[in-house]
Amino acid sequence: MATTKLPDPLARRHLMEGGLDPKRARDYGEAYLAAGREVEAIDFFAMAEATDALIELQATAVERGDAFLMRAASGALGDDPSSETWSRLAEAAVAAGREQDAETAHRMATVVD
């Protein structure tokens, strides 16, 4: 894959508003992932309809205990994680010392299903 340069915020907005073909959108998503900017990658993966990448970001969210990343990836997928998924995320958040994420995940686990 060729290296895709990350756009500045204004250029990013123009790319998102103007639309991209799926391959270019996926390339931007991959570039944001490589830079450790997962949340910013989500919009490009959604534009590319890269379901596999979004599902992988959900898995990353569970591993890290990252409720924000889970909500963003799930929103892009139009998916509501199960209470079991939220419970696993909460456990990972507690283990990682992410109390706010753990609280959010526990709350979400009781709301869904």
N, C-alpha and C positions, 0 to 999 in steps of 0.2 A: 504494500500500500504506500502510495506517495504521502509525504508529509503534508498535512493540511494545517495551514497557519490559522491560529485562533483569531477571529475578528475582534475589533474593539467593540465596546457596548453599543455604540450607535450602528455600526456595520452589522452587528448581530441582530439588532432589532429590524433593520432593513431586510436582512436575509429571511428572518422569520415572517415578516409581513409580505414579502414579495414571493415567497414560496421557493422551494428548491426541488430538483428532481430527487427521487429516493436515494440514489447512490451518493450524490453530494451531501444530502442531509445526513446519511449514515456516516460518511467520512468525517463530517464535522462532529457528530456525536462521538465517534471513536477518538478524535483529537481531544475533545474535552475530557473523555475518560482517561486518556494517557496523561493529561495534565492534572489528574486528580480532582476534576471538577464535575462530579457525577450529576449533580442537580441540573447544571447547565446543559449536560448532554441529553437529558430527558426530552426536552422540546424537539431536538433534532431527531432523536430516535422515534418519537411519536410521528413527526413529519414523514419519516422514512418507513413508517409502519413496521419498525424493527421490534416485533414482539419479543423475540428471543433476547435481545439486549435489555429490554425493560424487565423481563422476568428475571434475568441475571441481576439487575439492580435491586429487585425485590429481595432476592436471596442475600445479596450483600447487606441490605438493610437489616435483615434478620440476624446475620452473623455479627454485625456491629452493634445491634441494639439501637438503630437509628430510625426513630419514628418519622422524622421529617422526610427522609429519603423514601421510606415505605409509602407514605402518603402521596408523594410526588410521582413515584413510579406507578403506583396503583391507579392514581388519577389519570395518568396518560394511557393506561391500559383499559380504563373504564371498569376496573376490577375492585371489588371489596374483599380484602383479605379476611380469612376465616378467624374465628376467635382463637383457634389453636395457633395460627400463625402469629397473631398478636401476642399470645401468651409466650411463645418461643422468643419473640422479639423482646418482650419484657424481661425474660430471664437473662438474655444476653446483655440487655441494658444494665441490669442490676450488677452483673459480673464485671461490666466495663466501668461501673461507677457513674453511669448516665441516669441519674435519678429522675430528671424531668422526662426523659424518653420512657423510662420504666413506668412512670405514673400515667403518661399518655397511652402507652400500650396496654396497661392493665385496664384503663377506662374503655379503650376501644374493644378489648376482649369481651367486655360485658355488654357492649352495645350491639355487636354483630351477631348473626345467626339467630 
